[in-house]
């Protein structure tokens, strides 16, 4: 990817490491705030690592058909007290992680605030995670701002919980790091960014940097 190229990305619920490897490497990020909501995506779900393996956290949505509805208009169903349940799962899975107490309090605070719209919630969490990483924040814009002048690349087709819907990502390099339950489960790749943050803290950025293969590295890896 060209450093001057703008990446068009969806906004996910605590997106996976593959997604974040793109997000932190590019200076120009354009979040897609005009798309229609697709079913079965990372927009309302993520995977954290539990003692039993990957655990899916799903945000309940107000009833009805969401496909075709504007993503920014999709409402969260608060009847299920999902924020409390998600936080209980997160704290249970990562309470013993090396950096949980460093980041957990700040994250917990956002889980105690009421939220109406899925887009608003995901964007707030994404910006919070960005602030936890020791990087210069990218220039973030939105598709609704209007046409961009620089070349851009839409990476939306690369991220789906259903592998058969994903495009092959030859720039993604799975990097292992110590996980909470690695002794019993082995390493579980490409979980939510929370797994990397709580397990590696500021060193998470090193993993993300190694996770994205440059064009030169991709050429060498083909030999």
C-alpha positions as CSV (number, residue, x, y, z in Angstrom):
1,X,0.0,0.0,0.0
2,X,1.1,3.5,-0.8
3,X,1.6,5.6,2.3
4,X,-0.1,8.5,0.6
5,X,-3.1,6.4,-0.4
6,X,-6.3,6.8,1.6
7,X,-7.8,3.6,3.0
8,X,-11.5,3.3,3.1
9,X,-12.5,1.1,6.0
10,X,-15.7,0.1,7.7
11,X,-16.0,0.8,11.5
12,X,-16.1,-2.5,13.5
13,X,-16.8,-3.5,17.1
14,X,-13.3,-3.9,18.5
15,X,-12.0,-5.1,15.1
16,X,-9.5,-8.0,14.7
17,X,-5.8,-7.7,14.5
18,X,-5.8,-8.0,10.7
19,X,-8.1,-4.9,10.5
20,X,-6.0,-2.9,12.9
21,X,-2.7,-3.7,11.1
22,X,-4.2,-1.7,8.2
23,X,-5.6,1.1,10.4
24,X,-2.4,2.0,12.2
25,X,-0.1,1.9,9.2
26,X,-1.9,4.5,7.0
27,X,-1.7,8.2,7.4
28,X,-5.1,8.8,5.7
29,X,-8.1,6.8,6.9
30,X,-11.6,7.3,5.5
31,X,-14.4,5.6,7.5
32,X,-17.4,4.5,5.5
33,X,-20.3,6.2,7.1
34,X,-22.7,6.0,4.1
35,X,-22.8,2.3,3.7
36,X,-25.9,0.2,4.2
37,X,-25.7,-2.2,7.2
38,X,-24.7,-5.8,6.1
39,X,-25.7,-8.8,8.2
40,X,-23.2,-11.2,9.6
41,X,-20.2,-8.8,9.9
42,X,-17.8,-7.5,12.5
43,X,-19.9,-4.3,12.9
44,X,-21.8,-5.8,15.8
45,X,-19.6,-8.7,16.9
46,X,-16.0,-9.4,17.9
47,X,-14.1,-12.4,19.2
48,X,-12.1,-12.5,22.4
49,X,-10.0,-15.3,23.8
50,X,-11.5,-17.3,26.7
51,X,-10.3,-20.3,28.6
52,X,-12.5,-22.4,26.2
53,X,-11.3,-20.8,23.0
54,X,-12.6,-17.9,20.9
55,X,-15.7,-16.3,22.5
56,X,-18.0,-14.2,20.3
57,X,-19.5,-11.1,21.8
58,X,-22.5,-9.9,19.8
59,X,-24.3,-6.5,20.2
60,X,-28.1,-7.0,20.1
61,X,-29.9,-4.7,17.7
62,X,-33.4,-3.3,17.7
63,X,-35.6,-5.8,16.0
64,X,-36.3,-5.7,12.3
65,X,-34.4,-6.1,9.0
66,X,-31.2,-4.2,9.1
67,X,-29.9,-5.1,5.7
68,X,-30.5,-2.1,3.5
69,X,-30.7,0.3,6.5
70,X,-28.0,2.9,6.8
71,X,-25.4,1.7,9.2
72,X,-25.4,5.1,11.0
73,X,-29.1,4.6,11.8
74,X,-29.0,1.1,13.2
75,X,-30.0,1.2,16.9
76,X,-28.7,-1.0,19.7
77,X,-31.3,-3.0,21.8
78,X,-30.7,-2.1,25.4
79,X,-33.2,-4.5,26.8
80,X,-30.6,-7.3,27.2
81,X,-28.1,-5.3,29.4
82,X,-25.5,-6.3,26.9
83,X,-22.8,-3.8,28.0
84,X,-22.7,-5.3,31.5
85,X,-22.5,-8.9,30.0
86,X,-19.8,-8.0,27.5
87,X,-17.7,-6.3,30.2
88,X,-18.1,-9.2,32.5
89,X,-16.8,-11.5,29.7
90,X,-13.9,-9.2,28.9
91,X,-12.8,-8.8,32.6
92,X,-13.2,-12.6,33.1
93,X,-11.0,-13.4,30.1
94,X,-8.4,-10.7,30.6
95,X,-8.3,-10.0,34.3
96,X,-5.0,-11.8,34.6
97,X,-3.5,-10.3,31.4
98,X,-0.3,-8.2,32.0
99,X,-1.9,-4.9,30.9
100,X,-5.5,-5.3,31.9
101,X,-5.3,-3.0,34.9
102,X,-3.5,-0.4,32.8
103,X,-6.2,-0.1,30.2
104,X,-9.2,-1.7,31.8
105,X,-10.5,1.2,33.9
106,X,-10.7,3.5,30.9
107,X,-12.5,0.9,28.8
108,X,-14.9,-0.1,31.6
109,X,-16.0,3.5,31.9
110,X,-17.3,3.6,28.3
111,X,-19.2,0.3,28.9
112,X,-21.2,2.1,31.7
113,X,-22.4,4.9,29.4
114,X,-25.7,4.5,27.6
115,X,-25.6,4.3,23.8
116,X,-28.3,4.3,21.1
117,X,-26.6,3.9,17.8
118,X,-24.2,1.1,16.8
119,X,-22.1,3.4,14.5
120,X,-21.6,5.9,17.3
121,X,-20.5,3.2,19.8
122,X,-18.1,1.5,17.4
123,X,-16.5,4.8,16.4
124,X,-16.0,5.9,20.0
125,X,-14.3,2.6,20.8
126,X,-12.1,2.7,17.8
127,X,-10.9,6.2,18.7
128,X,-10.2,5.1,22.2
129,X,-8.1,2.1,21.1
130,X,-6.2,4.4,18.8
131,X,-5.4,6.7,21.8
132,X,-4.0,3.7,23.7
133,X,-1.4,2.9,21.0
134,X,1.9,4.9,20.9
135,X,1.4,6.3,17.4
136,X,0.8,9.5,15.7
137,X,-3.0,9.5,15.1
138,X,-4.0,9.2,11.4
139,X,-6.0,11.8,9.6
140,X,-9.5,10.4,9.9
141,X,-12.3,11.5,7.5
142,X,-15.6,10.1,6.4
143,X,-17.1,9.3,3.1
144,X,-19.9,11.6,3.7
145,X,-17.4,14.5,3.8
146,X,-17.3,14.3,0.0
147,X,-15.1,13.1,-2.8
148,X,-11.4,12.6,-1.9
149,X,-8.7,13.9,-4.2
150,X,-6.0,11.3,-3.5
151,X,-6.1,7.7,-4.7
152,X,-8.0,5.4,-2.3
153,X,-8.4,1.7,-1.6
154,X,-11.6,0.2,-0.1
155,X,-10.6,-2.7,2.1
156,X,-14.1,-3.7,3.2
157,X,-14.1,-7.0,1.3
158,X,-11.2,-8.3,3.3
159,X,-12.9,-8.6,6.7
160,X,-15.7,-11.0,7.4
161,X,-16.4,-13.5,10.2
162,X,-17.3,-15.9,7.4
163,X,-14.1,-17.0,5.6
164,X,-15.8,-17.8,2.4
165,X,-16.8,-14.1,1.9
166,X,-13.2,-12.8,2.5
167,X,-10.9,-11.8,-0.2
168,X,-7.4,-13.3,0.1
169,X,-5.2,-10.9,2.0
170,X,-1.6,-11.4,0.9
171,X,-0.4,-8.4,3.0
172,X,-1.6,-10.1,6.2
173,X,1.2,-11.7,8.3
174,X,0.0,-13.6,11.4
175,X,2.4,-12.8,14.2
176,X,2.2,-14.7,17.4
177,X,2.5,-13.2,20.9
178,X,1.9,-14.5,24.4
179,X,-1.8,-15.0,25.2
180,X,-3.5,-15.6,28.6
181,X,-4.6,-19.1,27.8
182,X,-1.8,-20.1,25.4
183,X,-0.5,-22.9,27.6
184,X,-3.7,-24.8,27.3
185,X,-5.2,-23.6,24.0
186,X,-2.1,-22.8,21.9
187,X,-2.0,-19.5,20.1
188,X,-5.4,-18.3,18.7
189,X,-4.8,-15.9,15.8
190,X,-6.6,-12.7,14.7
191,X,-8.7,-12.1,17.8
192,X,-10.1,-8.7,18.7
193,X,-7.6,-5.9,19.2
194,X,-8.5,-6.1,22.9
195,X,-6.5,-9.4,23.1
196,X,-3.4,-7.8,21.8
197,X,-3.8,-4.6,23.8
198,X,-4.3,-6.4,27.1
199,X,-1.6,-9.0,26.5
200,X,1.1,-6.7,25.0
201,X,0.3,-3.1,26.1
202,X,2.4,-0.6,24.3
203,X,4.3,-3.4,22.6
204,X,1.1,-4.2,20.6
205,X,2.3,-1.7,18.0
206,X,5.3,-3.9,17.3
207,X,3.0,-6.8,16.5
208,X,0.8,-4.7,14.3
209,X,3.8,-3.4,12.4
210,X,5.1,-6.9,11.7
211,X,1.6,-8.0,10.8
212,X,1.5,-5.9,7.6
213,X,3.8,-7.1,4.8
214,X,5.2,-4.3,2.6
215,X,5.2,-4.8,-1.2
216,X,8.9,-5.7,-1.0
217,X,8.3,-8.3,1.7
218,X,5.4,-9.8,-0.2
219,X,7.6,-10.2,-3.3
220,X,10.3,-11.9,-1.3
221,X,7.8,-14.2,0.4
222,X,6.8,-15.6,-3.0
223,X,10.2,-17.2,-3.5
